[in-house]
Amino acid sequence: MPALFRIVVILALLAIVASLGSALFHLSRGTQADSAKMARALTIRIVLSIVLFALIMLAWYAGIIAPHGVTPGR
């Protein structure tokens, strides 16, 4: 797997985790304004997850990554 693709995937995963952390922070504060910020953070997480899934599917289609089976007994 090329290093650039690996870096992009790791950055996307970190952004997803940061968005979840932001939503948790706004959830714990519990004000009306924070409710809207939490919803926006969760929306961003969903969009990032969909983009990451599409990126992985495109990489698979282009041959950048290849699926492999799990071999039992190893």
GUDREN-518379 format. One record per atom (N, C-alpha, C, CB): residue number from 1; residue in one letter; x negated, y negated, z. Coordinates in pm, 1 decimal, decimal comma. Each point is the difference from the previous one (the first is absolute). Glycine has a CB too. Layout:
GUDREN-518379
@i:NUM&aa:a&xx:X&yy:Y&zz:Z .
...
end
This chain:
GUDREN-518379
@i:1&aa:m&xx:-85,3&yy:116,7&zz:0,0 .
@i:1&aa:m&xx:85,3&yy:-116,7&zz:0,0 .
@i:1&aa:m&xx:-90,6&yy:-123,9&zz:0,0 .
@i:1&aa:m&xx:188,0&yy:124,6&zz:123,2 .
@i:2&aa:p&xx:-163,2&yy:-217,2&zz:-212,6 .
@i:2&aa:p&xx:-83,2&yy:-120,7&zz:-5,0 .
@i:2&aa:p&xx:9,6&yy:-80,7&zz:130,3 .
@i:2&aa:p&xx:32,0&yy:-7,1&zz:-249,4 .
@i:3&aa:a&xx:-142,5&yy:-57,9&zz:281,2 .
@i:3&aa:a&xx:-7,3&yy:-75,2&zz:125,5 .
@i:3&aa:a&xx:98,7&yy:-116,1&zz:2,1 .
@i:3&aa:a&xx:-240,1&yy:64,0&zz:20,0 .
@i:4&aa:l&xx:260,6&yy:-129,4&zz:-132,2 .
@i:4&aa:l&xx:91,9&yy:-114,0&zz:-4,0 .
@i:4&aa:l&xx:142,8&yy:43,3&zz:31,0 .
@i:4&aa:l&xx:-148,2&yy:-111,6&zz:-168,1 .
@i:5&aa:f&xx:190,0&yy:223,1&zz:113,7 .
@i:5&aa:f&xx:135,3&yy:50,4&zz:27,3 .
@i:5&aa:f&xx:14,6&yy:35,5&zz:147,7 .
@i:5&aa:f&xx:16,7&yy:88,1&zz:-235,7 .
@i:6&aa:r&xx:-118,8&yy:-26,9&zz:291,5 .
@i:6&aa:r&xx:2,6&yy:37,6&zz:141,7 .
@i:6&aa:r&xx:11,0&yy:-124,3&zz:88,4 .
@i:6&aa:r&xx:-137,4&yy:205,0&zz:-51,4 .
@i:7&aa:i&xx:64,3&yy:-310,0&zz:17,0 .
@i:7&aa:i&xx:5,7&yy:-124,6&zz:77,1 .
@i:7&aa:i&xx:137,9&yy:-63,7&zz:-9,7 .
@i:7&aa:i&xx:-244,9&yy:-35,0&zz:-39,5 .
@i:8&aa:v&xx:303,2&yy:36,1&zz:-79,5 .
@i:8&aa:v&xx:133,8&yy:-58,5&zz:-17,9 .
@i:8&aa:v&xx:103,1&yy:76,2&zz:82,8 .
@i:8&aa:v&xx:-62,5&yy:-75,4&zz:-232,3 .
@i:9&aa:v&xx:54,5&yy:207,7&zz:234,4 .
@i:9&aa:v&xx:94,0&yy:81,1&zz:78,0 .
@i:9&aa:v&xx:-17,9&yy:-26,6&zz:149,4 .
@i:9&aa:v&xx:-1,8&yy:177,0&zz:-179,8 .
@i:10&aa:i&xx:-121,8&yy:-184,6&zz:225,9 .
@i:10&aa:i&xx:-24,6&yy:-25,3&zz:141,7 .
@i:10&aa:i&xx:49,4&yy:-139,1&zz:39,5 .
@i:10&aa:i&xx:-199,1&yy:153,5&zz:-7,6 .
@i:11&aa:l&xx:175,6&yy:-253,1&zz:-77,5 .
@i:11&aa:l&xx:49,4&yy:-135,3&zz:28,7 .
@i:11&aa:l&xx:152,5&yy:-4,3&zz:4,0 .
@i:11&aa:l&xx:-204,3&yy:-94,4&zz:-108,8 .
@i:12&aa:a&xx:268,2&yy:167,3&zz:18,8 .
@i:12&aa:a&xx:146,7&yy:3,9&zz:0,3 .
@i:12&aa:a&xx:51,7&yy:66,6&zz:127,0 .
@i:12&aa:a&xx:1,0&yy:8,0&zz:-251,3 .
@i:13&aa:l&xx:-64,9&yy:99,6&zz:294,3 .
@i:13&aa:l&xx:41,7&yy:66,2&zz:124,0 .
@i:13&aa:l&xx:-20,2&yy:-91,0&zz:121,1 .
@i:13&aa:l&xx:-57,6&yy:222,0&zz:-101,9 .
@i:14&aa:l&xx:-52,5&yy:-295,2&zz:104,9 .
@i:14&aa:l&xx:-23,4&yy:-94,3&zz:109,7 .
@i:14&aa:l&xx:103,4&yy:-112,3&zz:0,1 .
@i:14&aa:l&xx:-244,1&yy:53,3&zz:-10,0 .
@i:15&aa:a&xx:282,7&yy:-100,8&zz:-109,3 .
@i:15&aa:a&xx:102,7&yy:-103,5&zz:-8,1 .
@i:15&aa:a&xx:135,3&yy:52,2&zz:48,0 .
@i:15&aa:a&xx:-123,6&yy:-104,0&zz:-191,3 .
@i:16&aa:i&xx:153,1&yy:229,1&zz:162,7 .
@i:16&aa:i&xx:124,6&yy:60,5&zz:46,1 .
@i:16&aa:i&xx:0,8&yy:10,0&zz:152,4 .
@i:16&aa:i&xx:18,5&yy:129,5&zz:-215,5 .
@i:17&aa:v&xx:-129,3&yy:-86,7&zz:273,5 .
@i:17&aa:v&xx:-9,5&yy:9,9&zz:145,9 .
@i:17&aa:v&xx:7,5&yy:-138,7&zz:64,2 .
@i:17&aa:v&xx:-138,7&yy:209,4&zz:-23,2 .
@i:18&aa:a&xx:75,3&yy:-308,8&zz:-38,0 .
@i:18&aa:a&xx:6,0&yy:-136,7&zz:53,1 .
@i:18&aa:a&xx:142,1&yy:-53,4&zz:-5,0 .
@i:18&aa:a&xx:-236,0&yy:-39,6&zz:-73,4 .
@i:19&aa:s&xx:308,0&yy:70,2&zz:-32,0 .
@i:19&aa:s&xx:138,8&yy:-43,1&zz:-9,9 .
@i:19&aa:s&xx:86,3&yy:65,8&zz:107,2 .
@i:19&aa:s&xx:-31,1&yy:-34,1&zz:-245,6 .
@i:20&aa:l&xx:6,7&yy:161,6&zz:271,1 .
@i:20&aa:l&xx:71,9&yy:68,8&zz:107,5 .
@i:20&aa:l&xx:-32,5&yy:-60,7&zz:136,4 .
@i:20&aa:l&xx:-1,8&yy:210,0&zz:-136,7 .
@i:21&aa:g&xx:-124,5&yy:-244,4&zz:158,2 .
@i:21&aa:g&xx:-40,2&yy:-63,4&zz:124,4 .
@i:21&aa:g&xx:65,0&yy:-135,9&zz:17,7 .
@i:21&aa:g&xx:-214,9&yy:122,1&zz:-12,4 .
@i:22&aa:s&xx:223,7&yy:-197,1&zz:-95,8 .
@i:22&aa:s&xx:66,8&yy:-129,9&zz:5,2 .
@i:22&aa:s&xx:147,7&yy:15,7&zz:33,5 .
@i:22&aa:s&xx:-163,8&yy:-89,3&zz:-166,5 .
@i:23&aa:a&xx:227,7&yy:187,2&zz:106,2 .
@i:23&aa:a&xx:141,9&yy:24,3&zz:29,3 .
@i:23&aa:a&xx:18,7&yy:40,5&zz:145,9 .
@i:23&aa:a&xx:38,0&yy:68,9&zz:-239,0 .
@i:24&aa:l&xx:-127,4&yy:12,7&zz:292,6 .
@i:24&aa:l&xx:8,2&yy:39,8&zz:140,3 .
@i:24&aa:l&xx:-17,9&yy:-120,3&zz:92,2 .
@i:24&aa:l&xx:-87,4&yy:226,9&zz:-60,7 .
@i:25&aa:f&xx:-5,3&yy:-314,7&zz:26,0 .
@i:25&aa:f&xx:-21,6&yy:-120,1&zz:80,1 .
@i:25&aa:f&xx:126,0&yy:-86,4&zz:3,4 .
@i:25&aa:f&xx:-244,4&yy:5,6&zz:-58,7 .
@i:26&aa:h&xx:304,9&yy:-26,4&zz:-57,2 .
@i:26&aa:h&xx:120,8&yy:-82,9&zz:-6,2 .
@i:26&aa:h&xx:119,2&yy:69,5&zz:66,2 .
@i:26&aa:h&xx:-85,5&yy:-103,1&zz:-212,1 .
@i:27&aa:l&xx:87,8&yy:235,1&zz:209,0 .
@i:27&aa:l&xx:105,4&yy:73,5&zz:68,3 .
@i:27&aa:l&xx:-10,6&yy:-17,6&zz:151,4 .
@i:27&aa:l&xx:4,4&yy:166,1&zz:-188,2 .
@i:28&aa:s&xx:-126,5&yy:-164,0&zz:238,7 .
@i:28&aa:s&xx:-18,5&yy:-9,6&zz:144,7 .
@i:28&aa:s&xx:31,1&yy:-138,7&zz:53,7 .
@i:28&aa:s&xx:-172,5&yy:176,3&zz:-17,3 .
@i:29&aa:r&xx:160,2&yy:-279,6&zz:-66,2 .
@i:29&aa:r&xx:30,9&yy:-134,9&zz:46,4 .
@i:29&aa:r&xx:150,3&yy:-20,9&zz:10,9 .
@i:29&aa:r&xx:-211,0&yy:-83,1&zz:-104,7 .
@i:30&aa:g&xx:286,2&yy:130,7&zz:7,3 .
@i:30&aa:g&xx:144,4&yy:8,8&zz:10,8 .
@i:30&aa:g&xx:82,2&yy:-125,7&zz:-18,4 .
@i:30&aa:g&xx:-51,7&yy:177,9&zz:144,5 .
@i:31&aa:t&xx:-2,2&yy:-283,9&zz:-203,3 .
@i:31&aa:t&xx:82,1&yy:-118,3&zz:-25,3 .
@i:31&aa:t&xx:66,0&yy:11,1&zz:-137,1 .
@i:31&aa:t&xx:-151,2&yy:-140,2&zz:146,0 .
@i:32&aa:q&xx:243,3&yy:49,9&zz:-172,4 .
@i:32&aa:q&xx:71,9&yy:2,5&zz:-127,9 .
@i:32&aa:q&xx:-94,9&yy:-27,3&zz:-117,0 .
@i:32&aa:q&xx:209,1&yy:-76,2&zz:117,7 .
@i:33&aa:a&xx:-301,2&yy:-19,0&zz:-100,9 .
@i:33&aa:a&xx:-95,5&yy:-30,2&zz:-107,7 .
@i:33&aa:a&xx:-94,0&yy:117,8&zz:-23,3 .
@i:33&aa:a&xx:12,5&yy:-244,7&zz:56,8 .
@i:34&aa:d&xx:-48,2&yy:313,0&zz:51,1 .
@i:34&aa:d&xx:-88,2&yy:116,3&zz:-15,1 .
@i:34&aa:d&xx:70,0&yy:115,5&zz:-68,1 .
@i:34&aa:d&xx:-121,9&yy:-70,7&zz:203,1 .
@i:35&aa:s&xx:252,4&yy:76,2&zz:-193,4 .
@i:35&aa:s&xx:75,3&yy:105,5&zz:-68,0 .
@i:35&aa:s&xx:-15,2&yy:-12,7&zz:-151,3 .
@i:35&aa:s&xx:164,2&yy:7,0&zz:190,8 .
@i:36&aa:a&xx:-157,9&yy:-128,8&zz:-239,9 .
@i:36&aa:a&xx:-17,9&yy:-22,4&zz:-144,1 .
@i:36&aa:a&xx:-143,2&yy:31,7&zz:-42,0 .
@i:36&aa:a&xx:178,3&yy:-177,5&zz:4,8 .
@i:37&aa:k&xx:-274,9&yy:142,2&zz:79,6 .
@i:37&aa:k&xx:-140,1&yy:29,8&zz:-31,4 .
@i:37&aa:k&xx:-24,6&yy:150,4&zz:0,0 .
@i:37&aa:k&xx:-69,2&yy:-219,2&zz:100,6 .
@i:38&aa:m&xx:134,5&yy:290,3&zz:-9,8 .
@i:38&aa:m&xx:-14,1&yy:145,4&zz:5,0 .
@i:38&aa:m&xx:57,8&yy:63,0&zz:-126,6 .
@i:38&aa:m&xx:12,1&yy:-5,9&zz:252,0 .
@i:39&aa:a&xx:104,2&yy:-42,0&zz:-294,3 .
@i:39&aa:a&xx:60,9&yy:52,8&zz:-122,3 .
@i:39&aa:a&xx:-88,9&yy:-25,8&zz:-120,9 .
@i:39&aa:a&xx:227,3&yy:-36,4&zz:98,6 .
@i:40&aa:r&xx:-290,0&yy:-80,8&zz:-103,6 .
@i:40&aa:r&xx:-89,5&yy:-32,2&zz:-111,0 .
@i:40&aa:r&xx:-123,1&yy:90,9&zz:3,1 .
@i:40&aa:r&xx:80,5&yy:-239,6&zz:2,6 .
@i:41&aa:a&xx:-135,2&yy:265,4&zz:116,6 .
@i:41&aa:a&xx:-117,0&yy:87,2&zz:11,7 .
@i:41&aa:a&xx:33,5&yy:142,3&zz:-44,0 .
@i:41&aa:a&xx:-86,1&yy:-142,1&zz:188,5 .
@i:42&aa:l&xx:204,2&yy:190,0&zz:-152,6 .
@i:42&aa:l&xx:39,6&yy:134,9&zz:-41,3 .
@i:42&aa:l&xx:26,8&yy:7,0&zz:-149,6 .
@i:42&aa:l&xx:97,2&yy:37,8&zz:226,5 .
@i:43&aa:t&xx:-44,8&yy:-145,5&zz:-283,7 .
@i:43&aa:t&xx:20,3&yy:-5,7&zz:-145,0 .
@i:43&aa:t&xx:-133,8&yy:5,0&zz:-72,7 .
@i:43&aa:t&xx:210,9&yy:-132,6&zz:33,6 .
@i:44&aa:i&xx:-308,1&yy:59,4&zz:18,7 .
@i:44&aa:i&xx:-134,3&yy:2,4&zz:-59,3 .
@i:44&aa:i&xx:-58,7&yy:140,3&zz:8,9 .
@i:44&aa:i&xx:-34,4&yy:-242,0&zz:61,6 .
@i:45&aa:r&xx:55,8&yy:309,8&zz:50,5 .
@i:45&aa:r&xx:-50,4&yy:137,0&zz:15,2 .
@i:45&aa:r&xx:61,2&yy:93,1&zz:-103,9 .
@i:45&aa:r&xx:-31,8&yy:-40,5&zz:244,8 .
@i:46&aa:i&xx:161,5&yy:26,3&zz:-268,3 .
@i:46&aa:i&xx:67,0&yy:84,8&zz:-98,6 .
@i:46&aa:i&xx:-55,5&yy:-26,8&zz:-139,8 .
@i:46&aa:i&xx:208,1&yy:3,1&zz:142,5 .
@i:47&aa:v&xx:-225,6&yy:-129,8&zz:-175,6 .
@i:47&aa:v&xx:-53,2&yy:-34,9&zz:-132,3 .
@i:47&aa:v&xx:-142,3&yy:53,2&zz:-16,0 .
@i:47&aa:v&xx:144,6&yy:-206,6&zz:-5,1 .
@i:48&aa:l&xx:-227,2&yy:190,7&zz:107,6 .
@i:48&aa:l&xx:-136,7&yy:51,8&zz:-7,0 .
@i:48&aa:l&xx:-1,6&yy:151,7&zz:-14,7 .
@i:48&aa:l&xx:-77,1&yy:-192,7&zz:139,1 .
@i:49&aa:s&xx:166,3&yy:261,1&zz:-70,3 .
@i:49&aa:s&xx:6,4&yy:145,8&zz:-9,8 .
@i:49&aa:s&xx:40,7&yy:44,0&zz:-139,9 .
@i:49&aa:s&xx:57,2&yy:12,2&zz:242,9 .
@i:50&aa:i&xx:38,7&yy:-80,4&zz:-301,8 .
@i:50&aa:i&xx:43,7&yy:33,8&zz:-135,9 .
@i:50&aa:i&xx:-111,4&yy:-27,3&zz:-100,4 .
@i:50&aa:i&xx:237,8&yy:-52,6&zz:62,5 .
@i:51&aa:v&xx:-307,4&yy:-60,3&zz:-45,5 .
@i:51&aa:v&xx:-111,7&yy:-32,3&zz:-89,9 .
@i:51&aa:v&xx:-112,1&yy:103,1&zz:14,1 .
@i:51&aa:v&xx:57,9&yy:-244,9&zz:15,5 .
@i:52&aa:l&xx:-87,5&yy:285,9&zz:107,2 .
@i:52&aa:l&xx:-103,6&yy:102,0&zz:21,0 .
@i:52&aa:l&xx:40,3&yy:132,4&zz:-63,8 .
@i:52&aa:l&xx:-66,7&yy:-112,5&zz:214,1 .
@i:53&aa:f&xx:192,0&yy:151,5&zz:-199,1 .
@i:53&aa:f&xx:47,6&yy:123,8&zz:-61,9 .
@i:53&aa:f&xx:-12,1&yy:-7,6&zz:-152,4 .
@i:53&aa:f&xx:158,2&yy:35,3&zz:192,9 .
@i:54&aa:a&xx:-117,4&yy:-148,8&zz:-250,8 .
@i:54&aa:a&xx:-9,5&yy:-17,1&zz:-145,7 .
@i:54&aa:a&xx:-146,0&yy:1,9&zz:-45,0 .
@i:54&aa:a&xx:213,3&yy:-134,2&zz:1,2 .
@i:55&aa:l&xx:-301,3&yy:73,6&zz:76,7 .
@i:55&aa:l&xx:-142,0&yy:-0,2&zz:-33,5 .
@i:55&aa:l&xx:-56,8&yy:141,4&zz:0,5 .
@i:55&aa:l&xx:-20,8&yy:-229,5&zz:97,4 .
@i:56&aa:i&xx:57,5&yy:308,1&zz:1,6 .
@i:56&aa:i&xx:-48,2&yy:137,8&zz:7,0 .
@i:56&aa:i&xx:55,9&yy:82,6&zz:-115,9 .
@i:56&aa:i&xx:-17,3&yy:-18,8&zz:250,6 .
@i:57&aa:m&xx:143,3&yy:-0,9&zz:-284,4 .
@i:57&aa:m&xx:58,0&yy:72,5&zz:-113,2 .
@i:57&aa:m&xx:-66,4&yy:-39,0&zz:-132,3 .
@i:57&aa:m&xx:216,8&yy:12,7&zz:124,8 .
@i:58&aa:l&xx:-245,6&yy:-141,8&zz:-142,7 .
@i:58&aa:l&xx:-68,9&yy:-44,1&zz:-121,2 .
@i:58&aa:l&xx:-142,2&yy:55,3&zz:-6,3 .
@i:58&aa:l&xx:139,3&yy:-208,1&zz:-0,5 .
@i:59&aa:a&xx:-206,6&yy:213,7&zz:114,7 .
@i:59&aa:a&xx:-134,9&yy:55,5&zz:2,8 .
@i:59&aa:a&xx:2,2&yy:148,6&zz:-33,3 .
@i:59&aa:a&xx:-66,9&yy:-171,2&zz:170,6 .
@i:60&aa:w&xx:167,9&yy:241,1&zz:-123,6 .
@i:60&aa:w&xx:12,6&yy:141,8&zz:-32,2 .
@i:60&aa:w&xx:27,6&yy:17,8&zz:-149,5 .
@i:60&aa:w&xx:84,9&yy:47,4&zz:233,6 .
@i:61&aa:y&xx:4,2&yy:-130,7&zz:-287,5 .
@i:61&aa:y&xx:33,8&yy:9,9&zz:-142,4 .
@i:61&aa:y&xx:-121,5&yy:-32,7&zz:-87,5 .
@i:61&aa:y&xx:238,4&yy:-62,1&zz:53,4 .
@i:62&aa:a&xx:-320,9&yy:-33,7&zz:-9,8 .
@i:62&aa:a&xx:-117,3&yy:-40,5&zz:-77,4 .
@i:62&aa:a&xx:-117,4&yy:95,1&zz:18,5 .
@i:62&aa:a&xx:75,8&yy:-235,0&zz:20,1 .
@i:63&aa:g&xx:-65,1&yy:328,6&zz:73,8 .
@i:63&aa:g&xx:-107,3&yy:96,4&zz:20,6 .
@i:63&aa:g&xx:-107,7&yy:-47,0&zz:96,4 .
@i:63&aa:g&xx:45,2&yy:79,9&zz:-226,7 .
@i:64&aa:i&xx:-20,0&yy:-190,6&zz:296,6 .
@i:64&aa:i&xx:-98,1&yy:-49,8&zz:96,2 .
@i:64&aa:i&xx:-5,4&yy:91,5&zz:122,0 .
@i:64&aa:i&xx:39,3&yy:-235,9&zz:-79,3 .
@i:65&aa:i&xx:76,8&yy:285,9&zz:120,0 .
@i:65&aa:i&xx:5,9&yy:94,9&zz:110,1 .
@i:65&aa:i&xx:68,1&yy:126,8&zz:-51,1 .
@i:65&aa:i&xx:8,1&yy:-186,9&zz:174,5 .
@i:66&aa:a&xx:-35,4&yy:297,2&zz:-110,4 .
@i:66&aa:a&xx:60,0&yy:126,5&zz:-41,5 .
@i:66&aa:a&xx:49,9&yy:74,2&zz:124,0 .
@i:66&aa:a&xx:-152,1&yy:12,9&zz:-203,7 .
@i:67&aa:p&xx:270,6&yy:45,5&zz:195,7 .
@i:67&aa:p&xx:47,3&yy:77,4&zz:114,5 .
@i:67&aa:p&xx:-79,0&yy:130,1&zz:10,0 .
@i:67&aa:p&xx:230,9&yy:-101,0&zz:-21,9 .
@i:68&aa:h&xx:-236,6&yy:152,7&zz:140,9 .
@i:68&aa:h&xx:-67,6&yy:128,4&zz:19,6 .
@i:68&aa:h&xx:81,6&yy:81,5&zz:100,6 .
@i:68&aa:h&xx:-230,0&yy:-101,4&zz:-50,9 .
@i:69&aa:g&xx:219,4&yy:229,8&zz:36,8 .
@i:69&aa:g&xx:74,7&yy:89,0&zz:87,3 .
@i:69&aa:g&xx:-73,1&yy:23,7&zz:130,0 .
@i:69&aa:g&xx:99,7&yy:107,9&zz:-199,0 .
@i:70&aa:v&xx:-25,6&yy:-63,0&zz:295,4 .
@i:70&aa:v&xx:-58,8&yy:36,6&zz:128,1 .
@i:70&aa:v&xx:-24,4&yy:150,1&zz:-4,7 .
@i:70&aa:v&xx:117,3&yy:-190,8&zz:126,4 .
@i:71&aa:t&xx:-241,1&yy:228,5&zz:-106,8 .
@i:71&aa:t&xx:-33,7&yy:140,6&zz:-3,8 .
@i:71&aa:t&xx:-0,3&yy:56,0&zz:141,6 .
@i:71&aa:t&xx:-136,0&yy:-34,2&zz:-209,5 .
@i:72&aa:p&xx:219,2&yy:134,6&zz:236,6 .
@i:72&aa:p&xx:2,8&yy:56,8&zz:134,5 .
@i:72&aa:p&xx:-126,2&yy:78,8&zz:29,0 .
@i:72&aa:p&xx:248,1&yy:10,2&zz:-11,3 .
@i:73&aa:g&xx:-283,2&yy:-4,0&zz:139,2 .
@i:73&aa:g&xx:-113,5&yy:79,2&zz:40,8 .
@i:73&aa:g&xx:-131,2&yy:-72,6&zz:-1,9 .
@i:73&aa:g&xx:121,3&yy:189,4&zz:-82,4 .
@i:74&aa:r&xx:-121,5&yy:-316,8&zz:56,3 .
@i:74&aa:r&xx:-125,8&yy:-75,7&zz:0,7 .
@i:74&aa:r&xx:-4,4&yy:-92,2&zz:116,3 .
@i:74&aa:r&xx:-13,9&yy:13,9&zz:-244,3 .
end
